[in-house]
Amino acid sequence: SIAHDLLPLPESYFSNKGNVFNQYFVKLSWAWTLLLTTLFIASTSYVYTLANTSAVLKHMSRLFVGTAIWFVCTSVFDTILHWTGSCSNLDYNSDKRTCVKAGHVWDGFDISGHAFLLSFCALLITSELSVLKTWDKIQVALEEKNEERGSKGKKRGKNTKKKNEDEREISLEWYVRLTPYIAVLFGVLSALTVLWEFMLLTTAIYFHTISHKLVGLACGTLSWYLTYEKWYKQAFPGLPGEGPLQKSLKRDRHIL
């Protein structure tokens, strides 16, 4: 970033805004993140909430919050650019759209939307993937509970309650079915996170000024911190992985 502001850097494929990664990934970064994390959260939460649809929707509502943050922040950035800017041709000084459409340049405080969104998306994905730290313990926990119910059932006979047993058996079945697909989603989301971090680096090297990038990065990091490190730890919709199995899964942690 400092090098970009102080030294003339040689042109490269990534300094061209028309490069494939910028056009089809970065400009659609929230759409890619939303699509893949929706599939991931739906698949994993269906297992660790014991197939509770309401609980699954509760976990997925974190993406609704993320979408609201994306919309509000980008709208605020555009408003700041409008009120702090002016057109290179004063005849088109009414607003940015009119100015740019006429082929002129609108100069204002242009907070880096890429720095904001790429940092927010990378942090959000990393937080959602954290459920896999205990994923291999879910099967063990479900099987242990089934064995415990089996021994208690012999003593209780017909009085054994079926509801919890059915829920855990369904979850165990879906655990086996979904784990291969979740492993694929983990790989794809990990690759997407690496891409977001790399494109964040290219943004820092080639585009915007230091102040624009630092404000954008701060907004993205602060948005993640206030949600995943503060809000979700204390209130609805809660952190990734919260559910009936949470206590037993905290004993040991392993990655998928």
Secondary structure, DSSP 8 states (H G I E B T S, - for coil): -HHHHHS-----GGGSTTSHHHHHTGGGHHHHHHHHHHHHHHHHHHHHTTS-HHHHHHHHHHHHHHHHHHHHHHHHHHHHHHHH-EESSGGG-S-HHHHHHTT--EES----HHHHHHHHHHHHHHHHHGGGGBHHHHHHHHHHHHHHHHHHHHHHGGG--SHHHHHHHHHHHHHHHHHHHHHHHHHHHHHHHHHHHHHHHHHHHHSS-HHHHHHHHHHHHHHHIIIIIIIHHHSTT--TT-STTHHHHTS--B--
